[in-house]
């Protein structure tokens, strides 16, 4: 595995909005493209280890901030910009939606995204042909974070479970049903609930009437 190239700060290009160029060259998922010339067909492959700059995922399952990540990527020069392809591996943690037990599973996602050259993007914007979803190269830098975020979120299950056969929790008492397959509760017909309550009150009253101290 090649060492990650050393990144250096770049200056914003004239005519391009700062939002396209102000990238932190030391960002954990920012890569330098200067090894790749603009000749169509040029290609560079590399890999690096980083940590998640923020939590990536859904409300119940995700890659937590600071989690180690391994990224393999390929940069390919095309006419419009740089095509970035790669894979990211990390661990995701969360909770089972049925029993609330902890979940810890591997995440292995692939991604591919075209980053347009800033000057080309500026020309398209000038003629009103800009793509709102178009990602732009910030000087010589590319930030993989939004690309990886999209890939991870799309890959995670909407309702993660610890096991496909997880029975979940008892709706009455909250016990784990997997720990007691025979777990059950006596079900009382609600139509007889009032009568049962009345019987209990009568029994308590009768017990009080037979108390010698109360009779005196």
N, C-alpha and C positions, 0 to 999 in steps of 0.2 A: 504494500500500500504506500502510495506517495505521500510525502508530507504536505500538509496544507500550505499553500503559498502565503507568504507574508503580505498583509494588506497595507496599503498606504492611502492616506486621505486624498480625495480628488476635489477639484473645484467645479462648481456648477457650470453647465454649458450655457452660453448666451442664448436667450430666446426660449429657454425651457423653464417651466415653473419649478420652484424650489422643491415642491412635493415629489418631483421625479428624481431629484439629485441628492437631497440631503440624507444620505444613508450613513450610518455609523460604520466606518471601515472595520471596526473591531467587533461588530455584532456577531453573535454566535452562529448565525446562519447566512452571513453575508460572504459572497465569494468574489474574487477579482477575476476579471475576464481579459486582462491585458496579455496573457499568454496566447490568446486566440486572436489571430488577425481577422480582418473583415473579408477575406477571400472566401467566397461561398464554397462549402465543402470541408473547410478546416475543422478539425475536431480535437478536443482535449478531454481526457478522462482523469478523474481523481476521486479521493475519498477523504473524509475527516470525521473526527469525533467532536461532539458539542454537547451542550445541555439545553434543555427546553427553556427559552427565555420567558415563557409564561405558560399557564395551563392551556392545554390543547384538548378539546373534546366536548362532550355533552355534560349535562348536569349530573349524570349518574356514573359516567365512565370517561376517563381521560388520562392523558400524559401530563403528570403534574410538573409544575415549574421546578427546574433544577434536575429533572430526570435525564440521565445520560442518553444520548442519541448517536446513532452511527448513520452517516449519509454517504452513499455512493452516487456520483453524478457524472454526466457527460455534457460537454458544451459543444454545440455544432453551429458553425457560422452559416447563416442563410441570408438571402437578399434583404429580407425585412428586418433582421436582427439576429438574435442568438436563441437557438432552440435548446432548452435545458431538459434533460431526461435524467431520471435517477430513482433511487430507492432510499427509504428511511426506516430504520429499525429502532424500536424503543419498547418500554414497558408501560402498560396502561393499568391504572387501578381505579376501583370504584366499588359499587355495591350491587348485589343481586336485587332485582326489582320484586322478586317473590318472597325471599326470606331475609333480605338485608345483610346477608353475610358478605364479607370482603371478597373482592375479585381482583386478581392479579394475572394479567395475560399479556402475551407479546403482541406488538403491533408492527406489521411489516407492510408498508404501502409503497406503491409506485406513483411517480408523478411525471408529467411532461407539460411544459409551458413555453410559449414563445414570448421572449422579451424583445420589444422593439427598440431600435436605436433611437436615442432621444431626438436627433435632428429629423428623422423621418416622422416620428410621432408629432413633432411640432409642426411640420408641414401639413400633415393630415388634419391637425387641429385647426390650422389657419384656413383651410378650405372647407371646414365643417364636416370632415369625413372621419372624425375621431371615433374610436371604439371605447366606450366607457369602461369596459372590462380589460382593455389592453394594458399589459404590464410593460413598464419602460425601464431600460437600463439607466441607472443613476451614475452618469459619467462612465466609469469602467466597472462599476459594482452592480451586483445582482443580489437581491434579498430573497432567499428561499422561504422565509418564514410564512408569508401568506399562502404560498403554493403548498407547503407541507401541512399547514393548518387545514386547508380545504380537503386535502387527500385523507388526512386522519379522521376528520369529522365524518366524511362520507363513508369511511370504512368501518366505523364503530356501530355496533348494534344499537337500535333506538331503545330497546328494552333488554339490557344485558342480564343474563342469568348465570348462576354458578354451575348449573347443570340443566340440560334440557328436560330432565325428569324431576326437577326440583318441585316438591309439592307446595312450598311456601309456608306461610304461618297460619295458625288457627285464627279464624276471623272472630272467635269469641274470646279467647284468652291470650292469643299471641304466641303460643308455644310453637316450636319447630315441628312440623308434621313429619319430617324425615326421621326424627329421633323416636317417634312413637307412631308407627303405622296404624295402630288400633285406636288412636286418640279420638275421642268423641265426647259429646255433651248431651245430657238428657234434654230433649226438646219438648217444651210445654206448649200445648195448643193455646194461643193467645185468647181464645174465646173462653177458656176455663181459668185464665189467670186471676180474674177478679174473684171467682169463687174460691180459689186456693188461698188468696189473701184473706178472704172473709173467714175461712176455716181456721187460719192461723190466729186471727184476732180472737175468735171464739175460744180456741184452746187456751190462749194466754189468759183470757178473762176467767175461764173455769179454774185454771191453776190458782189464780188470785183468790177466788172465792173459797177454796179449800184450805187456805193458809190460816191456821189457828189464831195467829197474832192479829190478822186483819178482822176476824170474826169478833174478837174481843174489843 
